[in-house]
Structure formats: C-alpha cells, structure tokens
Amino acid sequence: MRVVIVGAGTVGIQIARELIGEKRDVIIIEKNPEVARVVDNQLDCLVINADGTVPETLREAHTETADWFLALTGSDAVNIVACGLVAAESRSTRTIARVETPFYSSLSEAQRRAFGLDYLINPALETARFLDRILEEGFAEAVVPLHGGRLQLRTLTGETKSEYVGKTLVDLRRMSAAPFLVVAIFRNGSIIVPRGDSVVESTDRLYVLGEPNILDALLGKVDGIGDATRKILILGSTRVAERLIDCLSGMDARKSGAKGAARSPFRKKTDITLMDPSSAECGRLARIYQNISILLGDSSDEGALESAGVARADLFVGATDSQSRNIITAQLSKNLGAKKAIAITMNHRYQSLGQALDIDSIVCLNDAVVSSVLGIVRKAHIRTIHAFYEEDVEIVELEVSDASPVANRILKDIEFPRESLIAFIVRGESVIVPSGASTVEIGDVIGIVARKKDIAVLEGIFGGPDGN
C-alpha cells in the first residue's frame, strides 16, 4: 500500500508512524522546512519539503499512483484543495481530508464528490462520538468497554490476585468454569502478548477480557459502571464540547440525516451544564443551545466548581484547549464529589497517568482521529478498538466478508503472526472466547491482539481480492 500524507503535524506524524510500522510505503509533504527536516530525521520515509497545494509537488510525490492521499494539515482550505487536485488527476487514488469546520461534515455525498473528497475526518466530532459511545456502553476507572459494552477489558495486578501468581494462563482457564482471556501482560516496562504457557508473576499487570457478567463473577463488580448519566458538567467552550452536546442531544444525527435521529428517553432526561470564563462565548452558546445551562465562570476560582454543582454531577468532562487543565480539574471534580470524570487530551503525553489518578477516563483527541483514519485506510476494514499506551500493541477488530479467504475455515488451520492472539468472536448476539477448533464464519466480528507491524499481515489473511 502506498500512502501520501500532506501535513507533518502531530496527527500526520502519528499516522505516518503507524503506517510505517505496518510496513507501508509512506510519503510526507510538509511546507515548513524546519518541521520537514525534523520529520526526515525521525521517520523512515520520503519527506518532501514543499507546498501540498501546488500541482508540481503532488506530481513529485506521484500521487496518481498512491492508494491513499491524506490531507491532514491544520487548514481546512489547504486539505480540501489538495484532495481536489489529486482527485482531478487520478480516479484510483482515494482521499481523506481533515476538517475542523462543522460545515464540511454536513456536505452531501454528491457535494463531497464534487470537491474530490472520499472521506472527511473532523477531530472534534470523532472525539465527541467516542465519548458519546462510552457513555452509552458504561465505563469506569480501569475498565474499558468494547464492542458496544458486550465485552470489557479490565486491568488487575498479580499482587491483588495472589492466587494467579505462578500459574500459567492455561491453569487460570481451568480454575474458572466461565470463559475469559488474559490478552496482554505488562511486565518490566513492556507488553507481552501471552501464550497458554505464560506464567503470571507477582509484579505483572494483567489485561483481562470477557463478558461483563463473567468478569463480575471472577473479579468482582465494578461500582458505578452502568449508572445512568443524567447530570453532566462540561468545562470549556471548544469544538469538542459543542460536538459532544450535539451528540448527547441528538443534533449530530439530525444534522447528518442519520436514521434514528429522534432523541431517546435517555437523552431527554440528560441535564447538561457548560462552564466557560468568556462572557462572549457563553452568550454565543446560549443562543445555539437553549436547552442546556450555560454558566459564566473560571474553574480555577475558589468555589466556582462547587457553585456549578459539581458535587451533584454524574459526569464531569474537562474539554478545554489545555490538556493539563482538563486533567487537574477532572481530578479535582472527583475530589469534590463528581461520580465520574473524563479529561480530554490532545496527545499521548498524559495517558500513562491514568493508573495513578482517580480520573475514570483520559480520552486522546489525536487517537480518535488516527483510529478513524486507519480504520478507513486498512484493508479488511481493520479498526483499532484499544491501543495499549505502554507499547505498539493494539486490539483490533474486523468483520469477515464473503470475499475473505479465511471464511468458513478453522482457526488452527490459519497461519497467524506469532505475536498475535484471537481474543473474541462476535457472532450475532453471541460472544465467543475462541479456541483453535473455532470456525470463522461470514459476518463474524473478530477481535485480535496484535503488534502494529503485523497489521498488514492480518490484512492479507482476512482481506478479499477487493481489499474488503
């Protein structure tokens, strides 16, 4: 696969690094000479220091032979123009444009085609949709809901489950009548994708996957994971905050013309308060969102969060443009009585703090964008559903199409990468913890723990001739 990326910002570099790790042929176009020099030293790919909206630059990158063209600069206009130029020269090259302005996300399919846009990615909207999804699925500290909440990924240590220490993973499965799976082990600073003969050590951190009721019986219930979120306090007048309000109120579905746009009973009862220190922003939002409470105030002022009712909040969301402020205020909100707290960050810098803080979830905006882009670009529609921040290991999932070469085959007869693990199979309403004798059927959703370098191999295993 050949991919041309315009824009070596944080998102562009992260996507390039992921694709390079998957053994793709990547070309980066970056206008800023200093940024281009740094990226050229960091990444093993061709870097062109030029303007991505100039036809000669696009010809130098041979965009006409690329499978994908990703316009990821911070300018909507630059991204759209670049995609239009590429689409005019090549019908086979598919395009993705990053756009910040909500207007572009509402373009019809015909209008997008006219601009040469196959896909649009709005960072704020992707982040808000992720937040909306985990609110529906239920979440808590050290618990990650997967696949609509039908599965959970939980973390525990060997110290807290001393009966596991010295046992192999096969032993653990035999100790429990209910099916569960240890999908990863964090040991000595690295992630291990375990095998049946892996032995649990006292200093290990285990990532355990299973259905919620099974994990409840095995590890104990998690307080508050399924509690209804009725009262929400959002800090910050940002695009992420606005898109989250749209999602919670059903406006996102109505704007896009999606089916089921009517507000659900759950949404009707949601009480949303947004707090911001700017009177101009509060006035603007009050005109747009007449069914929520807009509160003028600075969260750093003494008593401001208390006056906003944080102690009665089911959920606090730190959504300002300052990731450090979001984290600090989310922690403070929990101390002041909020049942749950989420902090939004721009990058991975603070992800490792999740284990040390009382914050229930740290959501990375860049991760939401990268996951969406990779889910489009990868063959077999492989998408990341959880990335382990400690190392280059992911849980990915895909749906088996009728064109897949492994459809109707037994797992033990399929040659998977050595450091990969089939974590689950969702078949209709059933969730299966697979064994080597399990059969892969058309329509199955397969969850796989894999290293990034093996994603391309998985594409070849599951992807049909058309790449689906």
Sequence and secondary structure as in RCSB ss.txt:
>XXXX:A:sequence
MRVVIVGAGTVGIQIARELIGEKRDVIIIEKNPEVARVVDNQLDCLVINADGTVPETLREAHTETADWFLALTGS
DAVNIVACGLVAAESRSTRTIARVETPFYSSLSEAQRRAFGLDYLINPALETARFLDRILEEGFAEAVVPLHGGR
LQLRTLTGETKSEYVGKTLVDLRRMSAAPFLVVAIFRNGSIIVPRGDSVVESTDRLYVLGEPNILDALLGKVDGI
GDATRKILILGSTRVAERLIDCLSGMDARKSGAKGAARSPFRKKTDITLMDPSSAECGRLARIYQNISILLGDSS
DEGALESAGVARADLFVGATDSQSRNIITAQLSKNLGAKKAIAITMNHRYQSLGQALDIDSIVCLNDAVVSSVLG
IVRKAHIRTIHAFYEEDVEIVELEVSDASPVANRILKDIEFPRESLIAFIVRGESVIVPSGASTVEIGDVIGIVA
RKKDIAVLEGIFGGPDGN
>XXXX:A:secstr
 EEEEE  SHHHHHHHHHHHHTT EEEEEES HHHHHHHHHHSSSEEEES TTSHHHHHHTTGGG SEEEE SS 
HHHHHHHHHHHHHH SS EEEEE  SHHHHT  HHHHHHHT SEEE HHHHHHHHHHHHHHH  BTTEEEETTTT
EEEEEEETTT GGGTT BHHHHHHH SS  EEEEEEETTEEE   TT B  TT EEEEEE HHHHHHHH   TTT
T    EEEEE  SHHHHHHHHHHHTHHHHHHT TT S  HHHHT EEEEEES HHHHHHHHHH TTSEEEE  TT
STTHHHHTTGGG SEEEE SS HHHHHHHHHHHHHTT SEEEEEESSGGGGGGGGTSS SEEEEHHHHHHHHHHH
HHSGGG EEEEEETTTTEEEEEEE  TT TTTT BGGGS   TTEEEEEEEETTEEE   TT B  TT EEEEEE
EGGGHHHHHHHH  TT  
